[in-house]
Amino acid sequence: MPISQNPDQNSCHKPAQDSTQSTDDFLQWLKTQIPLLNHMGLGDLEFDGCKLRLPAALAPNINDKGTGFGGSLATLATISGWCLTTLLLRDRSLDCDVMIRDCEMRYLAPVNGDFYAEVTLPGADQVDGFLARLKEKGRARLALEVSVIQQGTKALAMQGNYVAVVRE
């Protein structure tokens, strides 16, 4: 599936240009950059220009209690926010380093089956402000809310601040 699709009009933006990179290509590249991801049983990355979903299998992420290991859930949430921020910037031809600045996580329910992380871009005002500050200052922060969900139940809620810095 191409990275750039027609997102909803209310809080999402259409990409500045058409992207030719697929989500499959992006995930394959990402696994070469972060080898841990090769061992998490990740499924197909879905991104429509607004919302990103990244699934993972329980088996490689299981703990001693037979449920999802908290570190795996945290990793999936963190990387999903990073992916959303990175794809937003790539869709606008912005070459940036992206990193998580800080986050707060709440574990809400055990995970006893395959699960996924889901994150949606915030409102248009926040995204526009993020992009304007990035162009003006060369760095900007984007606050995201990421959920890890299993069978319709939110198992983890994360509020994270991602920082983008323009590469020179």
N, C-alpha and C positions, 0 to 999 in steps of 0.2 A: 504494500500500500504506500503511495507517495506520502511524504511527510506533510506536505501542504495540501489541505483540503479546504472546503468552504466552511469556516466555523460559524457558530451562531452569531447573530448581529448584536445581541445585547451586551455581552461583556468580553467578547473576543474580537480579535482583529484578523482581517485577511492578511496573509503574508505580503510583504512589499514586492516580492518577486516569486515566480514559480520555482519550486525546488525540484531538483532531479534526483536527489538522494532519497532512497527508500528507508523506511523504518528498519527493515531487515539489515540493510547496509550500515545504518547508524549503530544498531545493536552489535553487529559483528565487529565494527571498529571499536566500540566501547569495551568489548570483552578483551581486545588486545591491549587496551590501556589500563584496565582494572581486572587482572587475572582472577580475582576472587569470584567475579560474576560468572565465570565458566563453571563454577561448582555449585551454583544456587538453583539449578533446574528452571531457569527463566524460560518463559513462553514468548510468544510474539508481542512485541511492543506495538501499542496502538496509539496514534496521535492524530488528531483531526484539526490541529491549529489552535485548539482551545483546551481540550482535555487530553490527558495522557493516562494510559493504563498499562501496567507491567505486571504480568502474572508470574507466579513461582510455584513449583511443586513442593509439597510438604516433605517428602522423603529426604532430600538432601539438607533440609533445614530443621530437622527434628531434634528435640532435646531429650534429656534422660527421662522425662515424664511422658513422652510420646506425643507432645504438642510442639507447635512452632517455637523454635529458639528465639528469644527476644532480640538477640543480636542480629539474626537474619531479618526479622521484621523491621528493625531499625535501619539496617543496610538498604533494604528494598525501598523504604520510605525516603531515605536520604538521597539515594541515586535517582529515584523517580522525580523528585523536585529538581535535582541537578539536570536531568534530561529535559524536563519541560523548559527550564530557563535556557539551556543551551540551544534547543531546537527553536525557541522563540527568536533568539539572537541570530542563529544561522539563517532562518527564513527572511531575515532583514539584512542579510549580508554583513553582519557585524562579527568581526573576529575578536573574540573575548576569551579570557580565562574566567571560569565560573567556579566558585567554591561556596560551601556552606559556611556561614559566619557563626550562627548559633541556632539552637533549636530546643524545643520542649516537647517531650513525648509522654503520652499517657497510654498505658496498656489497659485496655478495656475488657477484653475477653480472650480466653485461650483459643488458639488456632489448632484444629484437629483435622484439617484437610487442605487441599490446595488453596491458595490465596492470591490476592493481587493488591497492588498499590494503585491508588487513583489520585490524581491531582489536576485541578482546573485553574487556568489563569484567573487572577483576580479581576475586578472591574476595569473597564476601559480607562478610567481616570488614573488608576494605579499603574497600569501598564504604560500608558502614555507618559506619565511622570517618570517612571523608571527609564524609559528610552530617552526622554529629553535630558534627564540628569546624566545618563551615560554619554550622550553626545556632547554635552556641555562640559562635564567634569572628567570624563574618561573612566568613571567608576560609578556604580549605582547599586542599590540594594532592592531586592524584590522579596516581599513577604508572601509565603505560600502555606496553604493548609493541605496536608497530605493525609490520606486515610489508607489503612491496610484493612482489607475486607475479606471475609471468608463466609461463603454461603449467605450473603446478604447482611451479615453482622459485622459492624465496625469493631475490629480487634485492637487497632492502634490509631491514635490521633496524634499528628505531629504538626506543630507550627514551626516553620523554619524560615530563616532569613538567608537568602542567597545573594552573594555579591558577584557582580560582573566587572571585570577590569579590561579595558580595551588593550589589546596587544599592540606593541609598537614595532 
